[in-house]
Amino acid sequence: MPLRDHHRPDVQPSGARRDRRVSELVDHIQAHGLLLRDRASLLADPRRTLLLEQLSYMQPQSLRTGYVVYAMPHRNWYRVHVDGITTPIPCTALSFDNYGPLGPRPGHVIAPNNAVLVWLPSGRAYGIIIGSWPLPRTAAKLAPSDWIVQGSMAGRLREDAYRQPEKILSAAGGIIDFAARGPLDATSMEWSRITDLGLGIGIDPFMVWMRVNEMCGIWFNWFDGYTRLAGQNMDIVSCPLEIILRDDEGENRHIEYGSVYPWEAMGMYAPGQTVHAEYTAEDVLYRLPRGAFDLPEGKEDLQSIARYQEHGGYLGQGRHRWVVVPALDTGTRRYADDPAQKPDFGVFEEAIALDGTWAVRSAKQIFITKHCLIPVPKEMRKPEDQKTGDDARKDNYRFSGEFGSGEEHAIGDVKVKGEQAHLLRTAAVLDILAYNYNWKPLHPFHYHKEDYKVPQETDLRNKPGAPSRVQDFLDFGELRSRTCMSAPSPYRVKVDRRYGDVEYFQRQAGIALLPDGGVVIFDGYGATITMTGGNIRFDCPGDVQIMPGRSAVVLGGDDIILRARNSLDATADRRDVTIKAERNLRMLGGNSSQGGVLIESKQPFAAEYKDNVGEDIVSGGIVLKSPKGAVVSLAREIYLRTGGGDVERGRLVLDAAAGNSDLILKGSTVDIFSDNAVHLWLGPHDDSSDVEATYNFTTSGAVLSGYVTVGGGMLINGAILQKGAMINTQGYMAVTGWPMVVPADGEDVNRSLTEGLNIIEQMKTAGAEMHEGIFSSDLYTDSRPGHEATIEHIAFSLRDDGGSQYGTSDFVLLESRWQQMARLGLAGGGTSWGDEGVIVYQGRKQMPYPSKAKWQDTPTLRRHARYVLFDAASGCDADRPGNYVDAEIAALEEAIPQNDYTVIET
């Protein structure tokens, strides 16, 4: 191939056809320059122009003006029409650059039609372009100028020193416009270059700048050392971090990609792969738009593997960031890869919405803690330090945990084993925190032993501005005599001039969301809330206080257990205490060597139960009722008494079914003590006061209205009736001092019998009146304890009046999360509460809180009807945008608690 054709752009090794217009122009120019012809063509010179051309270059050295007619990029070769020479001559351009074997080379080219000054050195076949100059501008509107800084108040249009000569001198002072589209605000104190489109570079005494426009460039200012880097669209690319800033057709986009390993930054899932192709010099120079080492053809969309991603602008709204686990162990990642086939899945996400919503989630665990000893790694040597730092040539460090033969980088999880691992995690939460703070994030610094030093927390103790320990020694014994522990003493650290000495406390507190879903919340005084295994545990060295402004409601699906090591108090300061058992109600006192059971009422008897419920009932005294059973008192000794001490005196009444059942006394000896009389009246029953017989025993005698049968002897000390005589109905009389029974006078007998019968009738009348006063007119009347209807009405009543006494008139019960999980298929287990707890009071059914009407009769249970955006298997609805557009949570549905409130039955 001829030398002159070696670099011709139309000559393609592949034979591909190209546009020949440029090469034809080159051929035409070379045809007019004999010195550029090959040797064979030099013989064809019929006009003898060769001699003339050679003679023209033999002229003495001179400076000539001319203009460029052709420029050859890269060659630094020009064809210039020089004044006084008819034939264009070859030239090169003068430069102040370095043309030695090393150093930068100039790359600028003088464009055709530029006026130039050419030096024609003697003995050279070419000229040297010393420089170019602008031509006078005749139509400024056709060649508008740009600015260095708009609004700078500098330059010929703003400063009087430049404006006045043109305004006040004749013919503008002879000033010729050689502006050549230079900047309007240029002065004599700067150097600048500006292109047709406004791209420029410049320097003046106070600023260095390089810009495309006012929104794209970099400016360095002497004032305050201010630097401004601006770009409407910008990429900041490095191996570990890539920042992409875009105005995407009116939509701001801010993306940050962070790669942990260098091979991932190159789009490789594992090191040791080849992702580039090597191209020949011929391909690079003539055939392909490629470098010697470039991406393979067809795989230009290689994409970095970003383990950390952060989005701002419109895509990120407030901010959105992820930590990602790569999808594959081998291969490469490309923009065209379908994420459904190669899904990089997130293990952490943080989203901040424009309305201030902050959402954070982690696939592993989340810790938020207060801790007063926090070590900070100290860089000891820069990465460029190759003599004493971690270096591949010294083979003293395993870079990225992969390259080199240094110590293996050990990282993983804390091992928690056993069937009760979930309980162990909550118990050992401080160990888990120590691992996740003091090792997992710091282990890369630890293995960089020569480049970094990482102090231990113990190294920080008692140092200036540091505490003596993480957690104070706590004296829980204070709580034996105090309601709360003493406040901690702070240590002080000077932060700066404004904050001064800031108080810090040696107390550790935090929230731990553990890998298995357990949650531990702990404070610096020993209190903890633990949620794991389906249970919630509140524990603290002091008191657990629950103090709602309204009611404290506990619905135990199984048992409610209250156990006190000392005393258990249950009081109602204003109203009632109701205790109900479906089966047995037990109370025990004096289980040890001391103690007893006291039931006391300070009110007189009252029983206004009829049509009253719960707190509306008016009652007084103590009532023990067992409608179908017995009230049994079993004791070593039973003592019943009225009156005494602060107890008012009153009667003691035993009533066996209003006289219709038996009253039985049994004892080895039955003793009756009365300071006046003992009366027995026979006949009255129910509310009738008819007395048929009376037996009365007083200190002076006895009245027996019926027959007296004596099965043995009868010894009488003294006389009965008048005159010391005893007279029977047959007319016989025994008189004191007489040795035998003798007939009595009939008149005496009749008189004695009449007197005796009158006494009996009087006693019967007195008995009837007493029965009437005690029973018929008192105890058996309405609202008195012996009244039949009152007895029937006296019964256990809940405060169930429809909801007002419970304060549940507008009661709504929200389904618990675990109940929702079981109902919607995220979990199993649970049975409905059912109708347990129903009692019948005065013919109507009652239930405990919140009342029968709110628990059994009306749908007061509210539950999430269905998931709209959440899916149990996939996590979220996969049909995006679908339901996400104009998203609306499904309305609460109503259900009856008795049927749909579930519990865990044991």
Helices and strands as residue ranges (DSSP letters): G 3-5, H 21-31, G 34-36, H 39-42, H 49-56, E 62-72, E 77-82, E 89-93, E 115-120, E 127-133, G 140-142, H 160-168, G 170-174, E 191-194, E 200-203, E 207-213, E 216-221, G 223-225, E 227-231, E 234-237, E 241-248, E 251-258, H 262-265, E 277-278, H 281-282, I 283-287, E 293-294, E 308-312, H 313-316, E 319-325, E 345-352, E 358-362, E 366-370, E 378-379, H 421-427, H 429-438, H 443-447, E 452-453, H 457-460, G 476-480, E 491-494, E 501-504, E 509-513, E 519-522, E 528-532, E 535-539, E 606-608, G 614-616, E 618-620, G 657-659, E 677-682, E 693-698, E 702-704, G 722-724, E 725-727, E 732-735, E 742-743, H 746-771, I 772-779, H 788-793, E 813-814, H 817-823, E 831-832, E 839-841, E 844-846, H 852-852, I 853-857, E 861-864, G 882-884, E 892-895, H 897-900, E 902-903
